Amino acid sequence: MEKRKTRRSFIKKLTLGTSIVSSFPYLLSGAYNQKLTLDRTYASEPFSANDQINLALIGCGIQGIYDTNAALKVAGVKLVAVCDLYTGRLDRAKELWGYDLFTSRDYRMLLERMDIDAVIVATPDHWHKKITIEAMECGKAVYCEKPMVQNFAEGHEVIKVYNKTESVCQIGSQGMSSLGNQKAKQLYEDGAIGEIVMLDFYNDRYSSGGAWQYAIPPDATPKTIDFDRFLGSAPKVPYDPKRFFRWRNYQDYGTGIPGDMFVHAFSSLNYILSSNGPKRALSTGGLRYWKDGRDVPDINICLYDYPETKTHAAFNASLRVNFIAGSGEGEGFKLIGTEGAMEVSSNSCKLIRPKMGTIPGDYSMIAFTENTQKRITKSYNDKNIKKRAVALNTGESLWEVPADYKGGHYDHFYNFFQAIRGKGEIIQDPTFGLRAAGAALLANKSYFQKRPVNWNPETMMLL
């Protein structure tokens, strides 16, 4: 595939009658504004009880429940077991998915069961590596929530076991498999925005839930919660329900804003550009409002340098998250190129191609005489720059999913289960998972060490 294409090659490709023309019915008519529909076809085949994939959930918290609900929408999948360290969540699992479920507070009991084919690992981050490795060693397919690991070294351990066992392992950044990402990748590789120069990502939140102040149930006690097992390899501390239910607020168990949110951006970015990730990061921010005992910031801003590769030019990425956004909630993921831009989400992709100003305007011409201004303008016109700018079509194309789209979360699990059945390849394996998690973790390292940090995206090692 020809790399580093420009919009000129993109327009030329359209005029040659390729299949992309059908996506741009009005593109060649000059300025345009159009809406188009994204679509995906799923394999429709019946599955008998003997052919179903038996699934287990390890970590029946918020994300674990959302993951499982998405997984169970895929045909041929049955949930048979759930593990959690709080008995109230085991009761909730039976309310949601049936009272015949096997439940336990010990995940090892699930891994030992021969009737379980795959597991979802939706535990706090500091448990991801251990359970994922043990599950693969027990012959289970693994869907591990992002970030794949809590620290850099753990990632290489997961990759080593993954390669040794030849397991099926999907890292759970659910937007990865979405129609929006797929369209953005196609457009980028076709040269629709020219050469990438910047990623602009932001997420603004304005709620206690959005800032991880999750509810604590009234029956939370040392009897209903296996707090010592929750701590695992983390430092030993007295029982504290806030640490259990709001674990994202603590470095001992989570990865802060970068591990929760930046990692999604890196998963999509690296996928769209076929990139291995950044080489340098500089992070800042602070704890501005949610001073509830947490030891991670509630505002985080990080700047990244991406090196030039065969698939993209050198560019910069700006990622920011604000948990006390008085301006209101919102989010965005925009790829900005030399000749256009894309606004990407799981459910849409907007391609914007503006007209570039190439002829000097009033601002710079005011210092010259009228006669000199005419001569300068004529010289630019003689070079045909104005005609060329018009020839490069300008406008907006918006692709949106249909009303019955099953969603990016469904697509990510569909990809996972198809791979288990030997009918496709995993889209986000552990190597990809470490490249996304590693880039996110750079923000934490830079923030707490108060300095820029360097990273080798090829070897996935700190420099």
N, C-alpha and C positions, 0 to 999 in steps of 0.2 A: 504494500500500500504506500502510495506517495505521501510523504509526511510534510508537515509545516506548510499546508496549502494556504493561499490567500483568497480573498473574496473574488478576485479576478478569475482565479481558476474555478471557483465555485459557480460564478455566473456563466463561465464558458461551458462548464459541465452541463448546466441547465439547458443551454442552447443546443447542445449536441443530442438532445432527446433521450437522456437517461431516465431511469425510473423515477428519479427525484422530481421530474417535471410535474408529475401528478400531484405532488404536495404543494406546488406553487402555481395554481391556475392563473394567477394574475401577475406573477412576478415580473414578466418581461414587458409589461405595459408601462413601466415607469414607477412613480411613487404608488404605494399600495398599502392597504390595511386589511388583513384577512384573518379569519378564524378557521381552524382546521381541527380534525378529530384524531386523537391517538387511539390505537386499538391493539389488542393482543388476542391470539388464539391459544386456548389451552387444550391439551389432550383430553378427550372425553372417553374414558373407558371404565367399565364397571370393575369393582374389586370385590372378591368374595371374602368371607371371614378368614379364610386361610391365607389370603394374599394381602391382608391389611398390615400397615406398619403400626406396631404397638409403641406408644409414646409415654414417656415419664417426664414429669416436671420436678426440677430441683430448685426450690426457691419460689414459693407461691405468694410473692408480694405483688406490687402494682404491675411492674413490667412482666413478671412471670404470668400473670393472669391475661394481660393483653396478648402476650406471645401465644399462649395456649389457645385462646379464642381464635386467633388468626390461623394457627396450625390446624385446628379441627375443622376449619372450613374447606380444607383440601380433601378431596375424596380419597378414601382408602386409608384413613388415619384414625386411630382410636387411642384415647388416653386411658391408661390402666393403673397408673400409680403417681402419687404426689408426695414430695418431701418438703417439710418446712420446720423451723425450730420454734414456731409459735403455734400452739394447739388451735388457737382461734382461726388461723389460716387453713389448717387441715379441715376444720369444720366447714369453712367457707368453700373449700375445694369440693366437698361433697354436695353442698348446696348447688354449686354451679354445674358440676359434671356427673353427679350420680353417687349414691350411697354405697355402691359396690366397689368404689375405688379402694385400692390398697394405699394406706397412708403410713408415714413414718417420720420420726425426727432424725433418723440416721440415713443419710443418702447412700451409704454403702449397701444397705439392704436392697435398694433399687438396682444398683449396679450388679449385684449378685444374681438377680432374677434373669433366668434364661429367656423368658417370654417378652422381655423389653428389648426393642430394636434400636430405639433412639431416645436421647434425653435432651431436654432444654435446661441449660445452666443459667439461671436468672438470679443468682445469689449476689451479695455484695462483692465488689471488685476483688477484694483480697482473697476470695475463695475461687476465683475463675480458673487460675492455672491448675491448682491441685485437683479439682473435681474434673476438669476437662481432660487432663492427662490420665487420671484413673479411669474415666469412662472409656476413653479410646483403648486403653490397655485391656479393658474388659470386653472389647469388641463392640461397643456401642457407637452408633453415629451420634455426633454431638452438634447441637446448635447452641453456641456460647454467646451470651449477650455481650455487647460492646461495653467498655473497651475490653479487648481480649485479655489484657493483663494489667496489673497494677504498677509494674515497673519494667524497665527495658529488658533486663536479663531473663525474666520469666518468659518472654516471648520466644526466645530461642529454644528454651526447653520444650515449649508446646510444639514448635515446628519440628524439632527433632523426633518427638514421639509420633507426631502426625505422619512424618515421612517413614518412620520405622514400621508403624502399624498399618499404613496405607488406609487409614480410616476416612470416613466422610465427616468433614468438620466445616461447618458454616459459622462465620462470625456474624452476629446479629445487629447489623446496622441496616434496618429494614428498608430505608429509601433506596439502597443500592440497586435493587432489582426492579425499580419502578419504571413506568412508562416515560415519566419525565426525564429521568436519567438516561434512558435508552435513546430518546430523541436527541438530547443534548450531545451525547457521544457521537451520534451519526452526523449531526450538523457540524460539530467541531472538526471531525475528521474529513468532512467535505470542504472545509475551508470557509465556512459561513461567517466567521468573525475575524478572519485573518490570523495573525499571530497573537497568542494570549499575552497580555501585559499585567493583568491584575485579577485577583479574586476579591470580592467584597462580600463578606458574610456577617450577619448580625442577628441577634435574637434578644428582644426586649420582653421582660416579664414584669408583671405588676400584681402579684398575688402571693399570699403566704405559701400556698401549695406549689406555685412555680418556683419559689425560693427554697423548696425542700422542707418546709415546716409541716410535715405530714402528721395526720391525726394519730394519737396514741390511744389505744382502746382501754377502757376502764378495768378490764380483767387482766391487764399485763402485770405479771408478777414473776418472781424467780421460779415459781412452780409451772406457770404456763409457757415460759420462755426458757430454752436451753441457752442461757447467756454465755456460759463458758465455752460451749461448742461454737457459738457465733464468733467469739474472739479469735479462735483458731490460732494462727501464728502471730496475731497482733499482740501488742503489750497487754498484760493482765491489768484490768481495772475492776472496781466494784460494779455490781449490777446497776445499769443505767438504761431505762427504757428509751430515752432520747437517742442514745448511741445505737440502739437496735433498730428503731423505726425510722430514724433520720440519719442513717449511716453516711449518706453522701456528704454530710457537713464535716466529716472528720477525715484527716489524712490517713489515719490508721486503717480505714476500711474502704475508702473511696478514692476518687481521682479528681474531685472538684469539678468546676465548670469545664475544663478541657476534656476530661474523660467522659463526661456526660453529654456534652454538646459539640465541642470542636471536632470530636472524632467522627461525627456524622458528616461534617463538611469535608473532612479529609477523605472519607470513604468515597463520597460522590466525586470530589475533585480529582482524586487519583484515578478513579474509574473512567471518567469522561476524557481525561487527557492521556490515559495509558501511562501515568507517571508513577515513579517510585517514591515521590515525596520531596520535602524541602531539605535544605542543607544548613539552615541557620534560623534561630528564633530569638525574639526579644519580647518579653512579656512585662506588663504592668497591670495595675488595678488596685483593689483594696477592699476592705470590709467597711462599707459605708452605712449600712442600715440594719441588717439582720444580725445584730450582735447578741446572739442567743446561745453562745458557748461554742459555736463552730470555729474551726481553725483554718478555714479556707475563705478566699475572698468572695464577695457577692457581685463584684464588677471585675471583669477580666478582659484585657485587650492584648492581643498578640500580633506581631508582625513577623512574617516569614519570607525567606528568600528561597526561591526554587531555582535550581541550576538549569542551564540549557541542556536539552537532550534531543534524541532523534524525533521525539513526538511533540515537543513544545519548546518555545523560546524561553530564555530566562525571564522570570516574572516575580511579582510580589503578591503575597496574600495578606489580607487584613481581616482578622476575626475578632469580634467583640460580643460580649454578653453582659447584659445589665439586668439584675434581679430587682431593681427598684426604679423602674423606668416610669417616672411621672408623666412622660409624654404619651404613655399608653403602650399596650402590647403590640408586637409585630415581629416579623422575621423576614430575612431575605438572603438569597444566594445568587450572586451575579458574577458571571464570567465576562470580563471586559477585554476585547481584543483591539487590534490596530484598525479593524475595518467593521466592527460591529460588536454587539453584546448579546448575552443570553441571560434571562432570568429563569432560574430552574427550580422546580419543586417536584414532589412525587407525582403530582397530578397535572402538571403543566410545564410547558417550555415556551417562553416568548423570545423570539429572535428579533433584534432591533438593529437596523442598518441605517444610520443617519447620513446625511450629506456632509462631507468634510469641507470646511472652508479653506479654499486654496488660493483665492485671489485677495490681495490686501484690501482691507475695508477702511472705513472712515477713521478709525482709531489710529492706525499707523500712517495714514496718508495725510493727516491734518498738518503735518510739519512741512509739506511740500507745496510748491506753487501749483495752480490749476493746470498749467501746461505740463509740469513734471508728472502730476497725477495721471493725466491722459496718456502720457508716454509709458508709464509703468503698467497701467491697465492694459494697453495695447500689447505690450511685450508678453504679458501673461496669456492673453487671448491667442496670440500667435503661436504659443506653445501648446495650444489645444487643451490646456489644463481644465478649463471650465467645461468644455464638451465632454471630456473624459469623466469628470466628476458626475455629470448628469447621466452618463451612460451606465455608471454603477448604480443600479436600482436602489432606491431608498424606501424605507417604510417599516412596517411591523407585521410579523406573522406569529399568531398565537395558537399553539397546539394545546388542546385540553382533552382530558379523559372523558369518556361517555358517562352518563349517569349510573350505569350498571357496572362500572369498573370495580373490580374486587379489591383494589388497593395495593400499594407497594409492600405492605406488611404481608399480605397474602402471597404476593409474587415471590418474596424472599423465601417463604416457607415452601412454596410450590417448587422453586429451584432446588431447595434442600431435599425434599422428598423425591423429586425426579432423579437427583443424583444417587440417592439411596437405592432406587430401583434400577440404576445403571442406564438411565435415559438422558443424561446430561451431565455437565460439569458444574461444580460449585463455583459461584460467582465471587465469593469472598472467603478464600481459604485462610489458614493461619499466617502464611507469609504476607498476604494482603492485609490481614488483620493487624499484624505487628506494624506494618508501614503506616496504617491509619492511626493506631494507638500510639505508636512511637512519636509521630508528629504532634499529637495532642499532648503527650507527656512532656515534650520539650517546653511547652508553655509553663507547666508547673515548675520544672527545674529552673527555668529562667526567672520566674516570679520569685521563688523562695531564695534563690541564690543572688538575686538582684544583679544579673549580668546576662549578656547574650550567651547562647549555647550553640554548639555546632554538632552536626549529625551527618553521618554518611548514609544516604538513602539506599545505596546499593548493598552495603554490608549490614545496614540497620544497627549501627553502633555509634555511641557517643565519641566525639573527637576531643 
